Amino acid sequence: MSRAGNPPFGLPPVSLGTWQLRGRAATRAVGQALALGYRCVDTATGYDNERDVGAGIRTSGIERGDLLIVTKFPEEDAGRERETLLRSLDQLGVDHLDLWLVHGPLDPDGSLAVWERFIEAREAGLVRAIGVSNFLPAQVDDLVARSGVTPAVNQVAFGPRRLDPALVRHHTALGIVVQGHSPFSENDLRHPALRAAAGHHGRSVHQILLRWHVEHGVPVVAKAASPAHLAANLRVHEFALTAAEVEAIDRAADDAWTGAAR
Ligand SMILES: NC(=O)c1ccc[n+]([C@@H]2O[C@H](COP(=O)([O-])OP(=O)(O)OC[C@H]3O[C@@H](n4cnc5c(N)ncnc54)[C@H](OP(=O)(O)O)[C@@H]3O)[C@@H](O)[C@H]2O)c1
């Protein structure tokens, strides 16, 4: 089956994550982030903060066309895709999303049914691009084979503890952008390789982790509420890691995964 695929999709190196941000704190963080220069905001229906995030976007005064607004469909709401999307648009205060992600995989038939509704939403102009999150390469393959439409993005936990070069190779070959989430909460911030690089560059371990994503060509979603953290996380282009540092951090890989983060 041949169907119109997703257009190539570009994400900035660092997007603002908003999991666990709610109310005025969410609105304030989004407003501050956009004032600092963030241009991509990541939320999810499941974060219960789309209205607060939307308020932050509106108060920023940034042109809608200069922003990427990403939200995620809770796979447990399968069958209610359109009403969920319309509610997301209403709460965010926008007439389209830039990227809509399936928050997590269902069984193959379940994922396909959701994906068909995603394709319809894109064809209706309600979302510019559609993608998935937390999908394994085999689950992506199944979706592509059965729908004929390749996800623009797969947002996955990706850090030294979750380094998966095979997934990156697989997705790159299909033109799928791998976006990393939870760069700090899912990694060991005390790892000696991170601390050594931080000392060498005079940067925080958090900045080293974000730069490590840049070195791997993987855009990342990082959450911060503190203005100092928000600013620090944008400064990933002020330095570069050496190949030896990247390799040392790669070796920090560990398979532990609690699956707790969403
Ligand atoms: N697709 C999925 O299933 C999925 C799963 C998990 C997450 N995500 C997305 O990815 C985003 C990020 O993941 P996360 O929320 O788990 O958290 P995270 O970005 O890994 O870590 C956030 C924590 O790090 C702190 N922090 C941020 N920058 C810092 C800095 N420069 N120095 C020191 N501390 C710093 C924050 O503190 P302050 O807040 O106090 O600044 C906060 O406590 C989420 O918000 C969400 O948008 C998606």
The ligand as an SDF file (V2000), in Angstrom:
LIG
                    3D

 48 52  0  0  0  0  0  0  0  0999 V2000
    7.0820   10.1610   25.7110 N   0  0  0  0  0  0  0  0  0  0  0  0
    7.1460    9.7750   26.9610 C   0  0  0  0  0  0  0  0  0  0  0  0
    6.6500    8.6930   27.3580 O   0  0  0  0  0  0  0  0  0  0  0  0
    7.8640   10.6440   27.9420 C   0  0  0  0  0  0  0  0  0  0  0  0
    8.2960   10.1070   29.1580 C   0  0  0  0  0  0  0  0  0  0  0  0
    8.9610   10.9420   30.0480 C   0  0  0  0  0  0  0  0  0  0  0  0
    9.1910   12.2560   29.7210 C   0  0  0  0  0  0  0  0  0  0  0  0
    8.7600   12.7660   28.5360 N   0  0  0  0  0  0  0  0  0  0  0  0
    8.9960   14.1720   28.1980 C   0  0  0  0  0  0  0  0  0  0  0  0
   10.3550   14.4510   28.4760 O   0  0  0  0  0  0  0  0  0  0  0  0
   10.4070   15.5260   29.3980 C   0  0  0  0  0  0  0  0  0  0  0  0
   11.6460   15.4420   30.2690 C   0  0  0  0  0  0  0  0  0  0  0  0
   11.6390   14.3100   31.0940 O   0  0  0  0  0  0  0  0  0  0  0  0
   11.3550   14.3930   32.6720 P   0  0  0  0  0  0  0  0  0  0  0  0
   10.2200   15.2920   32.9210 O   0  0  0  0  0  0  0  0  0  0  0  0
   11.3140   12.9840   33.1030 O   0  0  0  0  0  0  0  0  0  0  0  0
   12.5840   15.1000   33.3230 O   0  0  0  0  0  0  0  0  0  0  0  0
   14.1020   15.4660   32.9730 P   0  0  0  0  0  0  0  0  0  0  0  0
   14.0910   16.5230   31.9270 O   0  0  0  0  0  0  0  0  0  0  0  0
   14.8830   14.2370   32.7220 O   0  0  0  0  0  0  0  0  0  0  0  0
   14.5350   16.0780   34.3810 O   0  0  0  0  0  0  0  0  0  0  0  0
   13.8420   17.1580   34.9670 C   0  0  0  0  0  0  0  0  0  0  0  0
   14.4850   17.4640   36.2970 C   0  0  0  0  0  0  0  0  0  0  0  0
   15.8240   17.9330   36.0590 O   0  0  0  0  0  0  0  0  0  0  0  0
   15.9770   19.2050   36.6860 C   0  0  0  0  0  0  0  0  0  0  0  0
   16.8510   20.0070   35.8160 N   0  0  0  0  0  0  0  0  0  0  0  0
   16.5870   20.4130   34.5580 C   0  0  0  0  0  0  0  0  0  0  0  0
   17.6340   21.0980   34.0510 N   0  0  0  0  0  0  0  0  0  0  0  0
   18.5650   21.1400   35.0190 C   0  0  0  0  0  0  0  0  0  0  0  0
   19.8490   21.7380   35.1070 C   0  0  0  0  0  0  0  0  0  0  0  0
   20.3880   22.3870   34.0720 N   0  0  0  0  0  0  0  0  0  0  0  0
   20.5410   21.6010   36.2640 N   0  0  0  0  0  0  0  0  0  0  0  0
   20.0200   20.9260   37.3160 C   0  0  0  0  0  0  0  0  0  0  0  0
   18.8020   20.3340   37.2920 N   0  0  0  0  0  0  0  0  0  0  0  0
   18.0810   20.4520   36.1510 C   0  0  0  0  0  0  0  0  0  0  0  0
   14.5940   19.7970   36.7820 C   0  0  0  0  0  0  0  0  0  0  0  0
   14.5600   20.7240   37.8280 O   0  0  0  0  0  0  0  0  0  0  0  0
   13.5790   22.0180   37.8300 P   0  0  0  0  0  0  0  0  0  0  0  0
   12.2650   21.5750   37.2470 O   0  0  0  0  0  0  0  0  0  0  0  0
   13.5290   22.3840   39.2680 O   0  0  0  0  0  0  0  0  0  0  0  0
   14.2100   23.0930   36.9970 O   0  0  0  0  0  0  0  0  0  0  0  0
   13.7710   18.5460   37.0730 C   0  0  0  0  0  0  0  0  0  0  0  0
   13.8440   18.2080   38.4320 O   0  0  0  0  0  0  0  0  0  0  0  0
    9.0750   15.4320   30.1420 C   0  0  0  0  0  0  0  0  0  0  0  0
    8.7870   16.6050   30.8610 O   0  0  0  0  0  0  0  0  0  0  0  0
    8.1500   15.1300   29.0160 C   0  0  0  0  0  0  0  0  0  0  0  0
    7.8270   16.3040   28.2960 O   0  0  0  0  0  0  0  0  0  0  0  0
    8.1190   11.9790   27.6420 C   0  0  0  0  0  0  0  0  0  0  0  0
  1  2  1  0
  2  3  2  0
  2  4  1  0
  4  5  1  0
  4 48  2  0
  5  6  2  0
  6  7  1  0
  7  8  2  0
  8  9  1  0
  8 48  1  0
  9 10  1  0
  9 46  1  0
 10 11  1  0
 11 12  1  0
 11 44  1  0
 12 13  1  0
 13 14  1  0
 14 15  2  0
 14 16  1  0
 14 17  1  0
 17 18  1  0
 18 19  2  0
 18 20  1  0
 18 21  1  0
 21 22  1  0
 22 23  1  0
 23 24  1  0
 23 42  1  0
 24 25  1  0
 25 26  1  0
 25 36  1  0
 26 27  1  0
 26 35  1  0
 27 28  2  0
 28 29  1  0
 29 30  1  0
 29 35  2  0
 30 31  1  0
 30 32  2  0
 32 33  1  0
 33 34  2  0
 34 35  1  0
 36 37  1  0
 36 42  1  0
 37 38  1  0
 38 39  2  0
 38 40  1  0
 38 41  1  0
 42 43  1  0
 44 45  1  0
 44 46  1  0
 46 47  1  0
M  CHG  2   8   1  16  -1
M  END
$$$$
